[in-house]
Amino acid sequence: MKRTLLAAFFSTGILLTTPQVQAQILYDWSDTFWIDKTVNENIERNKKALQKLKSENSHSTSSESAKQATTTQNVHKYKHSDSTTHEVNEAMFAALAQQLKNKGSYNDQSEQQLTALKNANLIKQVRQALESDGYDTTSIATATAYAITISYGIANNLDLSQLKAHGLVHQLQEVMEEDSTMQSLSNTDKQKMADTLYWIGSLEMAMYMEAQKNGDSQALGIIANDARSILSMLGVSGDQITQGSNGLEIR
């Protein structure tokens, strides 16, 4: 039986063992999504792939013929590079630090907390947890499904530890196989996009869990609105997501 999304992540308490970061650091991350122009462009291409998936699902015969035509080229996959992950991580932390500086909130304490977050290797731990749940983390499809699932769960105030997305990953893999633009992406571009999506979902989750722990209803409302905005930027809305036999799916 396939496990729920990030079951291992929650059972080992990765976020709880990660050094606590001031809520201000977490809440000031929203302008760091597009830390690289190439990543932004590639996520826009990914958005078009999602729109194509929704269009196909609205026409069952078209969807079926598309499935039959799909060839296994593994367009969604990339070869992981530690140096690329390091580049994305450094850019993300630089953006977070700049956000704090812009708001006049950067000081010795926030610098120490950002350093602690960096040293926690959060994204590496997220990938390990996903892999233990049976997901292929060297895949744009998995990274996209991760960000969508976290955003959907937060927007609907769901228990994130109970969500799974194997069905959504499979849908995304199929549509990416047919996307000519996706086929043209370099290995580095794919990984930059995937790592950025892992960051988006993980920071969302950290904010959500922090607000839940503090019983901060106002923060939960803001975070839920941000989650809906992220879904929109990724090209999907909550009412297009449904619970299938194999986890969340786009209908």
N, C-alpha and C positions, 0 to 999 in steps of 0.2 A: 504494500500500500504506500503510495506517495505521501510524504510528510507535508505538513503545512509549511508555507513560506516562512523561512527564518526560524523554524522551531528550535534549531540548535542555538541560534543567536540569542533567543530569549532564555532558553534553559541554562545556558552558561553565564547569563547576565553580563554580556559584553558591555553594554552601555553603562551598567551599574559599576563595572570595574574600571571603566574609562574614567580618568580624573574629571571631576565635575568642572564644567565650564560655565561661567556666568551666563545667565539667561540673555544678557545683552549681546554677548558674542553670537549666540545662536539666533537671536531675533534680528541681527543686523546682516544676515547672510544673503538676503533676497536679491541683492544686485550683483551677486557673484556667479549667477547661473552661467552666463556666457563668457567664460574667462578666456576664451580663445576664439578669434573670428572664424577659424576653420571649423571648430566644434559647433559654433552657432549655425553655420551654413549646413553642416552635416545633419544636425538635429532637425533643421527645416526639411531636409530631404527625407528624414525618417518620418516626419509629420505627414508628408505626401504619401508615404507607404501606408500609414495608418488610415488615411482618407481612402486610399484604394481598397484596403481591406473592408472598410465599412460599406463602400459601394458594392463590392462583390457580395457581401453578406446580405445586401438588400435584394439581390437577384440570385436566387439559389442555383439556377441552371448555369449562370455565368460563373458562380463560385465553384461549382462542381467541375466544369471544364477547365478552370484555372488550376485546380488541384491535380487533374490528370496531366496537365501540361508541364507541371513543375518538375524540374530536374534537380538532382542533388548536387549543387555546386558549393554548398556551405558558404554562401555569400555573407551570411550573418556572422561568420566566425573570423577571428583574428588570432595571431600568435602573440601571446602576452610578452611584454617587455618591461622589466623593472624600471628601466630608465625613463620610459614613457609615463609610467605611473608616477615616478618621482617628479617629472616635469609638471604633470597635472596637479599633484599635491602641492608643490611649491607655488604654483600659480594661484591655487585656491586659498592657501594660507596668506599669500601676499594680498589677495583681494579682500579677505576678511580683515586683515590688519588695516588696510587702507580705509575700509568702511568705518572701523572704529576711530581712526584718525580724523576722518571727515566729520564725525559726530562729536569730536572732542573727548572720546571715551578711551583712548589708547593710553595706558599707563603701565607701570611695572607689573601690576597684578594681572591685567588682561594679557600682557605679553607672556607671562609665565603660564597662564592658562591655555593660550594658543599653542605654546610649546608643548605643554602636557598633552593636548589633543593630537598634535602632530606625532609625538612619540608613541601614542596609543595605537598607531597604524590601523585606524578604524576601518578603512576600505579593505585592507587586507583581511581583516577579521570578518567583514561582511561577506567577502568572496568565499572564505573558508566555510562560513555558516551555510551559504547558498549551496556550495558543493556538497556539503553533508546532507542537504535536503534533496539532492539529485539533480541540481541545475548545472548547466554548462556555463561557467562564468566568463569564458572567452568568447562571448557572443553578444552582439548588439541587441539581439532579440531578448536575451535574458535581462540585460541592463535596462532596456526599455520597459519590459514587463515589471521589473522590480520598481522602477519609479512610478509607473502607472498604478500598481497594486498598493504601494504605500500611500500615494496621493488619494486614491479611491477610498482606502480604509480610513484615513484621517478625515476626509470630507464627509464621511458617513458615520463617524464616531464608532468605528468597529474595533474589535480586538485584533491588532495586527498579527499577533502570534498565531491566529487561527486561519489566516488567509493563505491560499496557495494559488499558483498561477501557471501551472504546467500547460494548461490549455491555451492560455494567452501566448506563452512562449512559442508553442507550436504554430499558432496562427501567424505570428510575426515572422517566424522562420520561413513559412511558405510564401508570404507576400514579398519578403525581402529577396527571395530567390529569383523573382520575376522583375525586380526593379533594376533597370539598366544603370541608373545613377549610383545606386548602392553598390553595384558590381564594379564601378570604377574607383571606389574609394581605396586608398592605400591602407596597409595594415596599421600604420601609425594613426591615421585619421579615425579608423574604426575604434581603436583602443582609447583614443582621447575622448571620443563621444561616449563610449561605454563607461569609462572612469568618471566622467562628468555626471552621467546619469546615476551612477552609484553614489556619488557625493550628494546629489540632489535628494535622492530618497533617504539617505542616511541622516542628513541634517534635518530634513523634515521629521523623521522619526524621533531624533533626539529632542527637538522642540516639543513634539507632541507628548512624549513620555515625561518631559520636565514639567509641562503644564498640567498633565494629569496628576503627577505626583504632588504638585502644589495646590491642586484643586482650583486652578486659575481659569474660571469659565470665560473671562474676557480674552485671555490669551488663546484658549482653545478655539474660540470663535474666529479670531484673526488667522490662526493657523489653518483652520478648515477652509476659510476663504482663499488663502494662499494655495492650498492643495488643489482647489478647484481651478485656480488660475494656471497652475502647473499642468493639470490635465488638458486645459484648453491650449496651452502652448505646445503640448505634445500632440495635439490634433484629435483629442477625444474628450467626451463629456461623460459624467457619471451615469446618465440615463442610457448610454450606449454600452455599458458594462453589465454583464449578467453572470450569475453563478451557474457554471456548467458542471458536468459530471467529473471534470478534471481540473476544477478550479475556475478562476475568473476567466471570462472570454468576452470578446467584443462581438456584439450581435449586429 
